[in-house]
Amino acid sequence: MTPQFAVIGLVVDDMAKTLAFYRRLGLDIPASADSEPHVAASLPGGLQIMWDTVDTVRSFDPTWAPPTGSPRAGLAFRCPTPSDVDRLYRELADFGHKEPWDAFWGQRYAVLHDPDGTGVDLFCPLEG
């Protein structure tokens, strides 16, 4: 049997702050999860995204340390319209990296970083 990609896992410093960020992007995460050491949310298409606190990760990997330098992973959220890219970016501007722009590859694009520095892109194909 071929393995099936199923989960995106992120390590977080502040669960409540991180989950608030992802709720603003439309993920359905109950408020009661804010104080949990491990949280999972279902994504369209059967994938899951999971968050673990640093303490949780260190409980099974005592030598774990956060990466240094630029992050090696990023997430991207497809938006319904180019104006939704702009709206969501404005709502999350405190986490912004670069103002939205029309990318040469034909998408309205914006780059944010979640509270732990994970790149989160917003995009929508440009019409025409």
Backbone torsions as a table, in degrees:
resi	resn	phi	psi	omega
1	MET	NA	139.2	179.1
2	THR	-84.9	132.2	177.2
3	PRO	-60.2	147.4	179.6
4	GLN	-114.9	127.4	176.5
5	PHE	-61.1	126.3	-172.3
6	ALA	-134.8	-25.4	-170.1
7	VAL	-140.8	140.2	168.1
8	ILE	-109.8	124.7	-178.6
9	GLY	-116.0	134.1	179.5
10	LEU	-126.9	142.4	176.3
11	VAL	-100.3	131.7	-173.2
12	VAL	-124.6	149.9	174.7
13	ASP	-85.9	-38.5	-176.0
14	ASP	-132.4	100.2	-174.7
15	MET	-57.7	-47.7	-176.7
16	ALA	-61.4	-44.8	-179.2
17	LYS	-64.9	-42.6	179.2
18	THR	-65.3	-45.6	-179.0
19	LEU	-65.3	-35.0	176.4
20	ALA	-60.2	-41.4	177.8
21	PHE	-59.3	-50.1	-176.7
22	TYR	-71.3	-28.3	172.8
23	ARG	-62.3	-40.1	178.6
24	ARG	-61.7	-24.6	176.7
25	LEU	-87.9	3.5	173.4
26	GLY	99.8	3.9	178.5
27	LEU	-75.8	139.9	-178.0
28	ASP	-88.5	97.8	-177.8
29	ILE	-128.7	119.9	-178.6
30	PRO	-64.3	146.2	179.0
31	ALA	-59.5	-29.0	-179.7
32	SER	-64.4	-16.2	-179.4
33	ALA	-75.3	-16.6	-174.0
34	ASP	-56.3	-28.6	-177.5
35	SER	-103.3	8.0	-179.1
36	GLU	-84.9	150.9	177.4
37	PRO	-82.0	-17.2	179.8
38	HIS	-142.6	130.3	-178.9
39	VAL	-136.4	141.3	177.0
40	ALA	-129.4	144.7	175.8
41	ALA	-136.4	140.5	178.2
42	SER	-79.5	142.8	177.1
43	LEU	-115.4	159.7	176.4
44	PRO	-57.7	146.4	178.4
45	GLY	85.7	4.6	176.1
46	GLY	92.3	-3.7	176.7
47	LEU	-75.6	162.4	172.5
48	GLN	-127.7	150.2	169.2
49	ILE	-115.4	136.3	-177.6
50	MET	-130.3	144.3	177.8
51	TRP	-122.4	137.5	175.4
52	ASP	-128.7	141.0	174.7
53	THR	-71.7	160.4	176.6
54	VAL	-56.6	-42.6	-179.8
55	ASP	-61.1	-38.7	179.0
56	THR	-63.3	-46.8	-179.6
57	VAL	-63.3	-41.5	-179.5
58	ARG	-69.7	-17.6	177.3
59	SER	-67.3	-27.0	176.9
60	PHE	-114.5	-9.2	176.1
61	ASP	-140.6	80.6	-174.4
62	PRO	-58.9	-19.8	-178.7
63	THR	-93.8	3.0	-177.5
64	TRP	-60.0	137.4	175.4
65	ALA	-137.7	147.0	179.4
66	PRO	-64.6	148.8	178.5
67	PRO	-64.9	156.2	176.5
68	THR	-113.2	163.1	-178.5
69	GLY	76.2	-154.5	-178.4
70	SER	-74.9	145.6	177.9
71	PRO	-66.4	150.6	-179.7
72	ARG	-99.2	-2.9	-178.5
73	ALA	-131.6	154.3	175.9
74	GLY	-148.9	157.3	177.5
75	LEU	-117.3	152.8	178.7
76	ALA	-136.4	134.9	179.3
77	PHE	-113.7	120.5	176.7
78	ARG	-78.5	129.6	-179.2
79	CYS	-103.0	155.0	-178.3
80	PRO	-65.2	-36.5	-176.3
81	THR	-141.2	159.6	174.9
82	PRO	-57.9	-35.4	179.4
83	SER	-67.4	-27.5	175.2
84	ASP	-68.1	-34.0	174.4
85	VAL	-58.8	-49.0	-179.1
86	ASP	-63.7	-43.2	-178.3
87	ARG	-63.3	-49.2	180.0
88	LEU	-63.6	-38.4	177.7
89	TYR	-60.7	-45.3	179.3
90	ARG	-61.8	-40.4	179.8
91	GLU	-63.8	-31.5	-176.5
92	LEU	-112.2	25.2	-173.3
93	ALA	-57.4	-28.1	178.0
94	ASP	-60.8	-22.1	-179.2
95	PHE	-102.1	7.8	-172.2
96	GLY	-68.7	154.3	178.6
97	HIS	-119.3	-41.4	-177.8
98	LYS	-152.1	138.9	178.0
99	GLU	-57.8	149.7	177.1
100	PRO	-56.6	148.0	179.0
101	TRP	-147.4	161.6	173.7
102	ASP	-88.2	108.2	-174.8
103	ALA	-76.9	150.8	-178.5
104	PHE	-63.5	-19.1	179.8
105	TRP	-86.7	8.7	171.5
106	GLY	90.9	28.2	178.8
107	GLN	-132.6	147.6	165.4
108	ARG	-78.5	130.6	-168.9
109	TYR	-138.2	144.6	173.2
110	ALA	-145.7	149.1	-179.5
111	VAL	-122.4	127.3	176.0
112	LEU	-121.2	171.6	170.2
113	HIS	-131.2	132.5	177.1
114	ASP	-69.0	175.1	-176.3
115	PRO	-58.2	-18.6	179.7
116	ASP	-102.7	7.2	175.6
117	GLY	92.2	2.2	177.4
118	THR	-69.9	129.8	177.8
119	GLY	-66.5	131.1	177.6
120	VAL	-129.9	114.0	-178.5
121	ASP	-98.6	147.5	172.1
122	LEU	-116.1	136.0	-179.8
123	PHE	-151.8	159.4	174.1
124	CYS	-156.1	136.2	175.9
125	PRO	-59.7	139.9	175.5
126	LEU	-80.3	142.0	-179.9
127	GLU	-76.6	150.6	175.9
128	GLY	90.6	NA	NA
